[in-house]
Amino acid sequence: MTPSVQRTTCQLLVGIGLLTAVSRSSAGAPRITLDQDTVRSVSEHLDARVSLRQPAFVSLGVDSLGLNEWGANSMRPPAPVFPPFLMRCETNPALALEYSHSDQTTAHPAGWRIEVAERRIALLSRWSEAEKPEALVLEFDPHRCHVTLLGLFNEDGSIRLPAVLHFPDQGSFRVTADGGGDSALGYDARRAGEGFIKVTFPSATPARPRIEYRWEVAAIHPKSSHARGLCERRLSGPGGQWHEQ
């Protein structure tokens, strides 16, 4: 399947998804739109743009309060790949993309699947000899937003799951994993010069043939209505920032 055919197929499916989104807008269904090489899903909590050429995010914004208020995109675009992956796109009930090196998807599951819903993201990696998926790496610009992965460190510098992926002035994700045993994410950061922040999601392996990472949008604050109201005012006020606890 050529990239142009992939995009055409996704365009048709996105059209169907848009009809669903309009009919379910009161329930907060994501709005899905297509660009030349990306597809975008926007809800009250998430603004995610995903590549149609490889398993990667191009931009990502989160609003834990669900007010459609996004900060500056801090994600750096992924390096180009050639040839592009074979891709299958679904948009109902939520955006889902599967990426494969082989078109034998019935015999071999896709190496990566990315799902974006109203307030969650799922990354599913499955091992096969045909796919041999590689790790999915997110890189952020620390000078735009100092994205931080909060959790317990292992001796090798990785961070054990569950953990919190925090976007200052925007919101947070609670990240968990299923099928990965003692799962951990790679984490590296540097502020000097251009700087970088890298969060690495290890792929499935022969020893762990299926790993699913789940991100849930989280508004972290003390358990009281007064504290939540204070949190909302500080997050939405001009120049305010709530330090989530």
HUSULNOR-V637867 format. One line per field, one symbol per residue. ss: DSSP state (h for helix, s for strand, l for the rest). burial: + if it has 9 or more other C-alpha atoms within 8 Angstrom, else -. A space follows every 50 residues. Layout:
BEGIN
ss->???
burial->???
END
This chain:
BEGIN
ss->llhhhhhhhhhhhhhhhhhhhhhlhhhlllsssslllssssslllsssss slllllssssssllllllllllllsllllllllllsssssllllssssss lllllllllllssssslllssssssslllllllllssssslllllllsss llslllllssllssssslllsssssssslllllssssssslllllsssss sllllllllsssssssssllllllhhhhhhhhhhhhlllllllll
burial->--+--++-+++-++-+++-++--++--+++++++--++++++++++++++ ++++++++++++++---+-+--++++--------+++++++--+++++++ +---+--+++++++++++++++++++++--+++--+++++++--+++-++ +-+----++++++++++++++++++++--+---++++---+---++++++ +++++--++++++++++++-+-----++--++-++----+-----
END
